[in-house]
């Protein structure tokens, strides 16, 4: 006969360890228990985590039966930092099973999962920076467990739709389904315009956009009369349509040569892409006072707050301090899992 204490599922010993192949079924099960209003298929999980070109970073709490009851996960991204490259990771899917939160002896389950992850990845050579867009509750936990620091409240620049926009003489618009070798050449040409940013090469962009299941993006590029590529935009239509109560086309990526004399045409291209979808506006997020933000302000574009709080934790206080991230990180919406 089993007594009531031993039948309590929270009495089971829990092993906290790195992800192992086969955990994904149980990870999805607990994810849907914690976030019942959301939906994620196995294809989507495989794309976001298993197929990430930078690897799979996750720690989980597992019962003897293989049930996953806690998780702390990062989406690693290759970053340009000054003249070199580092790995940063966006923190996502932090959770613990509601059934295993009760009882004083289980209060440390999530914290222990976080600590194991940080012990493994929190270093200059593994994940130099952990970052994300947490909710207020998650931010408080992140401050306590990971040392998150608030970097910025994000805002989006709003551009009106432009039906029938015609590019200036000599400028041509191309539509792309994938990113090829020319993307890498273009990125190498403009990378030094940024101090800290995600490396926008073909390997990354193909994984992030055309390979993603269940979501459709549109990609358009601008080329000048000499045939020189100077802008790539990736947009998602109807982004946060319900939350914004507005049909909008948002730029997930804005890969533009700041030095090109026609760089401002990228704003017009976003306006045209918004008009094609019948959107009420186009939207793009820049860090305040970077060159794109200033160019948008000069054209009189309005801004609207975005509810996301941008936070980070550095593990290289000398070469990648928080001040450097606050001043020099050029980000895009696509650097996060919100779009």
C-alpha positions, 0 to 999 in steps of 0.5 A, spaced: 500 500 500 502 507 498 501 512 503 499 519 501 506 522 502 509 517 497 504 518 492 505 525 492 508 527 485 512 532 488 516 527 493 519 524 487 527 526 486 528 530 480 535 530 476 537 537 474 541 536 467 543 538 460 538 537 455 538 530 452 536 527 445 528 525 446 527 530 452 523 534 447 516 531 447 516 532 455 519 539 454 513 540 449 508 537 454 510 542 460 511 548 456 503 547 454 501 546 461 505 552 463 502 556 457 496 553 455 494 559 451 500 558 446 501 553 441 508 550 439 509 544 434 514 539 434 517 542 428 517 549 431 521 546 437 526 542 432 527 549 428 528 553 434 532 549 438 535 543 435 536 546 428 539 553 431 546 553 427 549 555 434 547 549 438 542 547 443 543 550 450 538 548 455 537 545 462 531 541 465 529 538 471 527 531 470 523 526 474 525 518 474 520 517 469 522 522 465 517 527 466 520 534 465 518 539 470 523 545 469 527 548 464 531 554 463 533 555 455 537 560 451 537 561 444 544 562 442 546 567 437 553 569 434 555 576 435 559 581 432 563 585 438 568 590 436 573 586 431 571 579 433 565 575 434 562 572 441 556 568 443 550 571 446 544 567 448 536 570 448 533 567 454 526 564 453 522 558 455 524 559 463 518 555 466 517 550 472 511 545 472 505 548 476 504 541 480 511 541 482 511 549 485 508 547 491 511 545 498 517 548 501 522 543 499 521 544 492 521 552 492 528 551 489 527 547 483 527 553 478 532 556 481 537 550 481 535 549 474 537 556 472 544 556 477 546 549 473 545 553 466 549 559 468 554 554 471 555 551 464 554 557 460 555 563 463 562 565 461 566 570 456 567 564 452 560 560 452 555 565 453 558 572 454 551 575 454 545 573 456 539 577 454 531 577 453 525 581 453 522 578 460 515 580 463 515 584 469 515 577 473 520 574 469 525 580 470 524 580 478 526 573 478 532 574 473 534 580 477 535 575 483 537 569 479 541 571 473 543 579 475 539 581 469 540 589 468 535 593 465 538 596 458 532 600 455 525 600 454 524 599 446 519 603 441 518 602 434 518 607 429 511 608 425 511 609 417 505 610 413 503 605 408 505 608 401 501 604 395 504 605 389 511 607 391 516 607 385 523 607 387 528 613 385 531 612 378 536 607 378 534 603 384 531 597 383 527 592 388 528 585 388 524 579 392 528 574 395 526 567 398 532 565 401 539 568 402 545 566 398 553 568 398 551 575 396 548 576 403 555 574 406 559 579 402 554 585 403 554 583 411 562 583 411 562 590 407 557 593 412 559 589 419 564 595 421 558 600 421 556 596 428 559 595 434 555 590 437 550 586 433 547 579 431 551 577 425 547 577 419 550 572 414 546 567 410 547 562 415 543 565 420 538 569 416 536 562 412 535 559 419 531 565 422 526 566 417 525 561 411 527 555 415 522 557 420 515 553 420 508 556 421 510 563 420 511 567 413 516 572 412 517 577 406 524 579 404 526 585 399 532 588 397 534 594 394 540 595 389 543 601 386 544 603 378 551 600 379 548 593 381 550 594 388 546 591 394 545 596 399 539 594 403 535 587 405 529 588 409 525 582 412 518 583 414 512 580 418 505 582 416 500 583 421 505 583 427 501 583 434 495 585 430 490 584 436 495 587 441 495 593 437 488 593 435 492 595 428 494 591 422 501 593 421 507 590 417 513 590 422 521 589 420 524 583 423 530 585 420 533 591 417 540 590 414 542 597 411 548 600 408 548 606 413 553 610 408 549 609 402 546 615 399 540 612 398 539 608 405 533 612 406 529 608 401 529 603 406 523 607 409 520 607 403 520 600 401 517 598 408 512 603 407 510 600 400 511 593 403 506 595 408 501 597 403 502 591 399 498 587 405 493 592 406 496 594 413 495 601 416 502 602 418 509 599 417 513 599 424 521 598 425 525 598 432 531 601 433 535 603 439 534 611 440 539 615 437 542 610 433 543 613 425 537 609 423 533 612 429 535 619 427 534 619 420 527 616 422 526 622 426 529 627 421 523 625 416 518 626 422 516 619 423 512 618 430 514 612 435 510 608 439 512 604 446 513 597 445 511 593 451 518 589 451 523 591 457 530 589 454 535 586 459 541 583 459 547 580 463 554 580 461 559 575 463 565 579 461 565 585 465 572 588 462 571 587 454 563 587 454 560 591 460 553 593 460 555 600 458 557 598 452 551 594 450 547 600 452 551 604 448 553 600 442 548 594 441 544 595 434 538 590 435 532 588 431 526 585 432 528 578 429 534 578 435 528 576 439 523 570 439 517 575 439 516 576 431 
